[in-house]
Amino acid sequence: MVIGAGVIGAACALYAARAGFTVTVVDSGPVAGGTSGAGEGNLLVSDKEPGPELELAMRSQELWRLLAAEGLGEGFEYEAKGGLVVAATASDFSALRAFAAAQEAAGVIADEVAADSLAEFEPYLAQGFAGGFWYPQDAQVMPALATARMLQASGAELFLGSAVTGLLTSGDGAVRGVRTTRGEIPARYVVNAAGLWSAAIAAMAGSALPVQPRRGFVLVTEPLPALIRHKVYSAAYVSDVASSDAALQSSAVVEGTPSGPVLIGASRERVGLDRTPSYEALQRLAAQAVEMFPFLERIDVQRYYCGFRPYLPDHLPAIGPDARIAGLFHACGHEGAGIGLAPATGELIAALLVGEKPQVDAEPFRPARFEEVEAA
Amino acid sequence: MSVTDPHFDVAVIGAGPAGMSAAATAAGHGLRVVLIDSGRQLGGQYFRHPAPGLTAPWLSKLRHGWSHFEQLAARIEASLRIDVLFEHQVWAIEPGFTVRTDRGPIAAANVVLATGSYERVVPFPGWDLPGVVTAGGAQALLKGNLVLPGQRVVVAGTGPLLLPVAAGLSVAGAKVLGLFEANPLRGYAKHPIPLLTNPSKLLEAADYARRFVGNRVPVRSGFIVIEAQGADSLEAVVVARPDGTGRRRIPCDALAIGYGLAPQIDLGLTLGCDHTLLADGTVALRVDTDQRTSIPDFYAVGETAGIAGVQTSIAEGAIAGLVIAGDRTGLKALRRRRDRQRTLADVIRTQHPIPPAWRDHLTPDTVVCRCEEVPAGAITEAVEHLGATDTRTVKLLTRAGMGWCQGRVCGYAIACLAGGGTPTDLLAAAKRPLARPVPLGVLAGQDQRNN
């Protein structure tokens, strides 16, 4: 039983089903109704410093490639398009060089691109960048379709529009199912992949999982021919992602999509679940995108959307068993990287369910780590 | 102009009958008004007129209440307190208020939303053939450009708009082969009071009836268009009762079809105004008796408060103008007139729902979203196999409603196909975070440097 029909829940369902489990997925809303339906579909290794999250991302890239090779990828517009990170100044460029060198040691492919060669990658990029790095492993999917197709491939039984109101436990304290607004659903194992709402699910077990929303806006332009070939973003993006500041940060990530529109993400700010449009955030994204690609100045934005990333204070997801209730697992708090990290998260959960040694070390993602902080 | 200094007492968005009336009234009471419109002339859709020099012998017969327009236009043109800004597209309004246009921001202490309506249509096989136009589109072409959509025309759909469209096409020389109203009209007999208290409407209906008899325009109620046929352009339409019986094929070269009007309220919804779902499935802004919305100093007049016709629009514009100016003289009489007309408008709304049977006549390859070319079959797949239980998810999974028109054309259809037309789905179809596409350079704030 997986709680959450977002991309993490879908991946957990898929790999659990492949490990031989019969899976049900329950969600209070529709498929991809939360963060998964409000993102750009980035599968990035380029923005991650060496460490556990990068390991998870690297394994995920491998799994996304395998899913695409199975033929699932056409259903969700998988594109191994590569990413180009550009540095505005010489000092940004040297910082980026050091960052890339550390990533290479961890297995990431990062090729330095001199200022005069940037146009070979992106002919419409503005002049004057100090240089950049090319990350061929970065890729993209259409996130809502990826979620829906993984759920479909898992063969899981879906209970949509059913909110979980409580956990059912047996005499020995182990989980035996969930109570929902539409009745009880029995299960031997329960995976909490409820994204923004996963703190509330954890609280039903008495566990502390401080997932908080971090808001982002994404601009969507009119459909264009393929003038922007890769994911292109400024070196400043990496420090924004890693920041814990509540105030607005934005550094545009610009990319084309197979259906034509260019996506311009993404601002980051912690303002709770407030959907009020922030024209400051929209203005900054637009200005940064035009700085990078001057031709965009005259291109229409057709709409924008607003989403909330499920954020944990140490910027690492929580993946693993609950500290209190046997049979309850958590897979949440992936912030803005959930699409990219989903398959490896699902695979890790499936390995934990059958008791095998996982491909990626699960230790850094232990959900119990937040309880220890509190106790200390 | 500066954003921080409220330059204008009132910004009126939309220069149709309601907006003209609001602007003229407010300025007449000494307020500084800016009247903003995306088009190039006063009058909006209802008083659309050709460019100077372009005319036709039958033009005057198309014009109902033209003297109202001339009076309002004269008051606006004579006023020194009204700045009229044509070809300004408003894409958002921020609290306070800052009216964001494609040519820069405008600050105003009060806003009157008079953005009118847009036409509702539902898909049917062949509706994307050249020769198929909306009823309102046919009328706009005729009033603004003196152009007919074809020579042999069928008019169909539902609602009072079909009457002037059929009459206008006929006056301008087209052969109108039939006016097919989807709903049976006997329901009006149950509401005699609102009809009798609005005698001008009864006279108008009688006038149309006389003209249709005189020009041999067959009028049928209880029929819908279930298919448009043709190789490269329209050659015939098939009409039938909603259950598919009584099928008839009518050779023609144009079809003007419309299923009523929906309030254009995206600017108000994004700002956070309360709204209300009306009997015909349209969503309007909720207003009090003074046309105030739930946002202080933000008013909705005319169609934005629910489709009610030109007389109501002019009355409501005047009410908002008086209220903002703080002058209650004559307000009571205006409100009474408005209330009487709105009572009738509510009756009309209940008599002209979109018959749900349009769904039964779709084929899997019938295009639903024309901007993104999404067929009905893709929506069915998303609903039945991919877990899309609401409008938002169907849009996410298929891109239906995500194109240039932002779902104005297909929003209602998707709301019905996705979620069965629940209030949440219908509201989602009315919302657009950007009321208009806006160039990135404008969004980036470069307009403030260039202006």
Interface residues (C-beta under 8 A of the other chain):
Chain A: A5 G29 P30 V31 A32 G33 G37 A144 L145 A148 R149 L151 Q152 L158 L160 G161 L219 V220 T221 E222 P223 S259 I264 T276 P277 Y279 L282 Q283 A286 A287 A289 V290 L296 E297 R298 I299 D300 V301 Q302 R303 Y304 Y305 C306
Chain B: A92 E94 R100 T270 G272 E372 A382 H385 L386 G387 A388 T389 D390 R392 T393 L396 L397 R399 M402 G403 W404 Q406 R432 P433 L434 P437 V438 P439 L440 G441 L443 A444 G445 Q446
